[in-house]
Amino acid sequence: MIYHVFANRSNVGDWLAARAIQRLVALPVVELLCDEPFVPATIDELSRATERDLVVIGGGGLFMDYFQPFWTGFEPLSKRLRFCIWGVGCCDMKRSPSRPDLGLIEMVVRRSQLAVVRDELTRRMLPDCALPAPVGCPSMTIVEDRPLGRGLLHVDALDNVGDRAYQMMTTVAQDFSLATGRTFGAINNEIPAGSEHRLRTTLESYASADLILTGRLHGCILGRAMGRRILAVSGDWKIESFMDAAGLSEWVVGPDVHQERLRAKLFDLADQPSPGTFLAQTRTANEHLAERVRGMANTK
């Protein structure tokens, strides 16, 4: 049996990453959630797993203090279970502490049969684990390029960037949209848990735009996977890590950015380069990981 542990079905980024893993592995799984309210039930279920089973943990930003109850509960089980970690990353917020107990995380990661994180930031945060080169979020394998709309989508993250930056981003985006004849939309990637309809409408919001202004990592990831031009306002170092890997490091500003600079960067998006080989390489690398996981699942 394969147990797949992921965060939730209410954050579009987390849910798409999990669905991508399941599609790539192409084997039946038992889904378990590790958002804090679900941890007791998940650990209880995993406590009944045997060495014949395989636990797949990921994707999403599970190396975060919010998810520490899961890692604390899983650590004793990690001594006897077969498990792998795939597409997981850290959250390293700028405005408040967000790192988990890295000693605990390292202990668990070293016991895994396979551990591939989603970005260089996370790999550097666990230097003693000798992790291989990162592979980008698996959600990029499930979201495809779509015909360009003519709109600006603000993927907001009030908790990450703070109220001042959030309000400024909204004002600048609305003014820019009006000045350039674009529609304006705003989402936060949060949906009612498990709502297929809201998942589709969220992805349609991305499709209807040609430009993305985002404070969320998966605003960057999903926007890039669809071929949109992206400007990120980062309140979490994971955004810089992704944008650097995607060759877009100059398209990130901090939450203290001045209003006029943000406006100018939006106008400059016309010069943003295409994704090049980054998306293709990420998709291929995730397909190779899926082959390895299938092999692990079939060894018992």
C-alpha positions as CSV (number, residue, x, y, z in Angstrom):
1,M,0.0,0.0,0.0
2,I,1.1,3.6,-0.7
3,Y,0.2,6.2,1.8
4,H,0.5,9.8,0.4
5,V,0.9,12.5,3.0
6,F,0.3,16.1,2.0
7,A,-0.9,19.3,3.5
8,N,-4.5,19.9,2.5
9,R,-7.0,20.3,-0.3
10,S,-7.8,23.9,0.5
11,N,-4.6,25.5,-0.8
12,V,-4.4,25.3,-4.6
13,G,-0.7,25.0,-4.6
14,D,-0.5,22.2,-2.0
15,W,-3.4,20.3,-3.6
16,L,-2.0,20.5,-7.1
17,A,1.4,19.4,-6.0
18,A,-0.2,16.4,-4.3
19,R,-2.4,15.6,-7.4
20,A,0.7,15.8,-9.6
21,I,2.6,13.3,-7.5
22,Q,-0.3,10.9,-7.6
23,R,-0.7,11.3,-11.4
24,L,3.0,10.8,-12.0
25,V,3.2,7.7,-9.8
26,A,0.0,6.3,-11.4
27,L,-0.7,3.8,-8.6
28,P,-3.5,3.7,-6.0
29,V,-2.8,5.7,-2.8
30,V,-4.3,6.3,0.6
31,E,-4.4,10.1,1.1
32,L,-3.5,11.5,4.5
33,L,-3.3,15.1,5.5
34,C,-0.7,16.8,7.7
35,D,-2.3,20.2,8.3
36,E,-2.3,20.5,12.1
37,P,-6.0,19.5,12.6
38,F,-5.4,16.2,10.7
39,V,-2.2,15.2,12.4
40,P,-3.6,12.9,15.1
41,A,-5.6,10.9,12.6
42,T,-2.7,10.7,10.1
43,I,-0.2,9.5,12.7
44,D,-2.7,7.0,14.0
45,E,-3.2,5.6,10.4
46,L,0.5,5.5,9.7
47,S,1.2,3.7,13.0
48,R,-0.6,0.7,11.5
49,A,1.5,0.7,8.4
50,T,4.0,-2.1,7.9
51,E,7.4,-2.5,6.3
52,R,5.6,-3.7,3.2
53,D,4.0,-0.3,2.7
54,L,5.5,2.9,1.3
55,V,4.9,6.4,2.6
56,V,5.3,9.3,0.2
57,I,5.5,12.7,1.8
58,G,5.0,15.8,-0.3
59,G,4.9,18.2,-2.0
60,G,4.4,21.7,-0.5
61,G,6.2,23.8,2.1
62,L,6.1,21.1,4.8
63,F,9.5,22.1,6.4
64,M,7.8,24.8,8.4
65,D,7.0,25.3,12.1
66,Y,3.3,24.9,11.4
67,F,3.9,21.3,10.3
68,Q,6.2,20.4,13.2
69,P,3.5,18.4,14.9
70,F,3.4,16.0,12.0
71,W,7.2,15.6,11.9
72,T,7.3,15.1,15.7
73,G,4.6,12.4,15.4
74,F,6.2,10.8,12.4
75,E,9.8,10.7,13.7
76,P,9.3,7.5,15.8
77,L,7.6,5.8,12.8
78,S,10.4,6.8,10.5
79,K,12.6,4.4,12.3
80,R,10.7,1.4,10.9
81,L,8.7,2.6,7.9
82,R,9.8,2.9,4.3
83,F,9.2,6.4,3.1
84,C,10.3,9.0,0.6
85,I,10.1,12.8,0.6
86,W,9.3,14.5,-2.7
87,G,8.7,18.1,-3.8
88,V,8.9,19.4,-0.2
89,G,10.4,22.8,0.6
90,C,11.0,25.1,3.5
91,C,9.2,28.3,4.4
92,D,11.5,31.0,5.5
93,M,9.4,34.1,6.1
94,K,11.0,37.5,6.4
95,R,8.5,39.1,8.8
96,S,8.3,36.3,11.4
97,P,10.1,33.1,12.3
98,S,8.8,30.1,10.4
99,R,11.5,27.4,10.5
100,P,10.8,24.1,12.2
101,D,13.3,22.2,14.4
102,L,15.8,21.5,11.7
103,G,17.5,18.9,13.9
104,L,14.3,16.9,13.9
105,I,13.8,17.4,10.1
106,E,17.4,16.2,9.4
107,M,16.9,13.1,11.6
108,V,13.9,12.1,9.6
109,V,15.3,13.0,6.2
110,R,18.4,10.9,6.8
111,R,16.2,7.8,7.3
112,S,14.3,8.3,4.0
113,Q,14.8,6.0,1.1
114,L,14.6,9.0,-1.2
115,A,14.6,12.7,-0.4
116,V,14.5,15.3,-3.2
117,V,13.5,18.8,-2.1
118,R,12.0,21.5,-4.4
119,D,14.6,24.3,-4.2
120,E,18.1,25.2,-3.4
121,L,17.0,27.2,-0.3
122,T,15.8,24.0,1.3
123,R,18.8,21.9,0.3
124,R,21.1,24.5,1.8
125,M,19.0,24.5,5.0
126,L,19.8,20.8,5.5
127,P,23.5,20.7,4.7
128,D,24.3,17.5,6.6
129,C,21.7,15.5,4.7
130,A,23.8,15.5,1.4
131,L,20.6,16.0,-0.6
132,P,20.8,15.8,-4.4
133,A,20.1,18.7,-6.7
134,P,16.6,20.0,-6.1
135,V,13.7,19.3,-8.5
136,G,11.0,22.0,-8.9
137,C,7.5,21.6,-7.5
138,P,5.7,18.7,-9.1
139,S,2.7,21.0,-9.6
140,M,4.5,22.2,-12.8
141,T,3.8,18.8,-14.4
142,I,0.0,19.1,-14.0
143,V,-0.5,22.7,-15.2
144,E,0.1,23.3,-18.9
145,D,0.6,26.4,-21.0
146,R,-2.7,28.1,-21.9
147,P,-3.6,30.7,-24.6
148,L,-2.8,34.2,-23.1
149,G,-5.6,36.3,-21.8
150,R,-5.4,40.0,-21.5
151,G,-5.4,40.7,-17.8
152,L,-3.4,41.3,-14.6
153,L,-4.0,38.8,-11.8
154,H,-3.0,39.7,-8.2
155,V,-2.3,36.5,-6.3
156,D,-2.3,38.0,-2.9
157,A,-0.6,36.9,0.3
158,L,-1.5,39.4,3.0
159,D,0.1,37.3,5.8
160,N,3.4,37.1,3.9
161,V,3.9,40.7,2.6
162,G,2.0,42.6,5.3
163,D,-0.8,45.1,5.1
164,R,1.1,48.0,3.6
165,A,2.5,46.0,0.8
166,Y,-0.8,44.2,0.2
167,Q,-2.7,47.5,-0.1
168,M,-0.1,49.0,-2.3
169,M,0.0,46.0,-4.6
170,T,-3.7,46.2,-5.0
171,T,-3.7,49.9,-5.8
172,V,-0.9,49.7,-8.3
173,A,-2.3,46.6,-10.0
174,Q,-5.7,48.1,-10.4
175,D,-4.2,51.4,-11.8
176,F,-1.9,49.5,-14.2
177,S,-4.8,47.4,-15.5
178,L,-6.9,50.4,-16.2
179,A,-4.0,52.2,-17.9
180,T,-3.1,49.2,-20.1
181,G,-6.7,48.1,-21.0
182,R,-6.4,44.9,-19.0
183,T,-8.9,43.2,-16.8
184,F,-8.0,43.0,-13.1
185,G,-8.5,40.0,-10.9
186,A,-7.5,39.0,-7.4
187,I,-7.3,35.6,-5.8
188,N,-5.3,34.1,-2.8
189,N,-5.1,30.4,-4.0
190,E,-7.4,29.4,-1.1
191,I,-10.5,27.4,-1.9
192,P,-13.1,25.4,0.0
193,A,-11.5,22.0,0.8
194,G,-11.7,19.6,-2.0
195,S,-13.8,21.8,-4.3
196,E,-13.1,20.8,-7.9
197,H,-15.2,23.7,-9.1
198,R,-13.2,26.3,-7.2
199,L,-9.9,24.6,-8.3
200,R,-11.0,25.0,-11.9
201,T,-12.1,28.6,-11.5
202,T,-8.8,29.5,-9.9
203,L,-6.9,28.0,-12.8
204,E,-9.2,29.9,-15.1
205,S,-8.2,33.1,-13.3
206,Y,-4.6,32.4,-14.2
207,A,-5.5,31.5,-17.8
208,S,-7.5,34.8,-18.2
209,A,-4.4,36.9,-17.4
210,D,-1.1,37.5,-19.3
211,L,0.6,39.1,-16.2
212,I,0.8,37.8,-12.6
213,L,1.6,40.0,-9.6
214,T,2.0,37.7,-6.7
215,G,3.1,37.4,-3.1
216,R,2.7,33.6,-3.1
217,L,5.2,31.0,-4.3
218,H,2.5,29.1,-6.2
219,G,1.5,32.3,-7.9
220,C,5.0,32.2,-9.4
221,I,4.9,28.5,-10.1
222,L,1.5,28.2,-11.6
223,G,1.9,31.4,-13.6
224,R,5.2,30.3,-15.0
225,A,3.8,26.8,-15.8
226,M,1.1,28.5,-17.9
227,G,3.5,30.8,-19.7
228,R,2.6,34.0,-17.9
229,R,5.0,36.8,-17.1
230,I,5.4,37.2,-13.3
231,L,6.4,39.9,-10.9
232,A,6.8,38.7,-7.3
233,V,6.7,40.7,-4.1
234,S,8.5,38.4,-1.7
235,G,7.8,38.0,2.0
236,D,9.4,34.5,2.1
237,W,12.9,33.6,0.8
238,K,11.4,30.5,-1.0
239,I,10.1,32.9,-3.7
240,E,13.6,34.2,-4.4
241,S,14.8,30.6,-4.6
242,F,12.2,29.6,-7.2
243,M,12.6,32.7,-9.3
244,D,16.4,32.3,-9.3
245,A,16.0,28.7,-10.5
246,A,13.6,29.9,-13.2
247,G,16.0,32.6,-14.4
248,L,13.8,35.4,-13.1
249,S,15.7,36.7,-10.1
250,E,15.5,40.3,-11.4
251,W,11.7,40.1,-11.2
252,V,11.5,39.9,-7.4
253,V,11.1,42.9,-5.1
254,G,10.8,43.0,-1.4
255,P,7.6,44.0,0.5
256,D,9.2,47.4,1.2
257,V,9.3,48.3,-2.5
258,H,8.2,51.8,-3.4
259,Q,5.0,52.2,-5.3
260,E,6.6,53.8,-8.3
261,R,9.2,51.1,-8.6
262,L,6.5,48.4,-8.5
263,R,4.6,50.2,-11.2
264,A,7.7,50.5,-13.4
265,K,8.5,46.8,-13.0
266,L,5.0,45.9,-14.2
267,F,5.5,48.0,-17.3
268,D,8.9,46.3,-17.8
269,L,7.3,42.8,-17.7
270,A,7.1,42.9,-21.5
271,D,10.9,42.3,-21.5
272,Q,10.7,39.2,-19.3
273,P,12.3,36.2,-21.0
274,S,10.4,33.0,-21.9
275,P,10.7,30.0,-19.6
276,G,13.2,28.4,-21.9
277,T,14.2,24.8,-20.8
278,F,13.3,25.3,-17.1
279,L,9.8,23.9,-17.3
280,A,10.8,21.0,-19.5
281,Q,13.6,20.0,-17.3
282,T,11.5,20.3,-14.2
283,R,8.8,18.1,-15.7
284,T,11.3,15.5,-16.9
285,A,13.0,15.4,-13.5
286,N,9.7,14.8,-11.7
287,E,8.8,12.0,-14.1
288,H,12.1,10.3,-13.3
289,L,11.4,10.6,-9.6
290,A,8.0,9.0,-10.2
291,E,9.8,6.0,-11.8
292,R,12.0,5.6,-8.7
293,V,9.0,5.8,-6.4
294,R,7.1,3.2,-8.4
295,G,10.1,0.9,-8.2
296,M,10.2,1.4,-4.4
297,A,6.5,0.6,-4.2
298,N,6.9,-2.6,-6.2
299,T,9.9,-4.0,-4.2
300,K,7.7,-5.4,-1.4
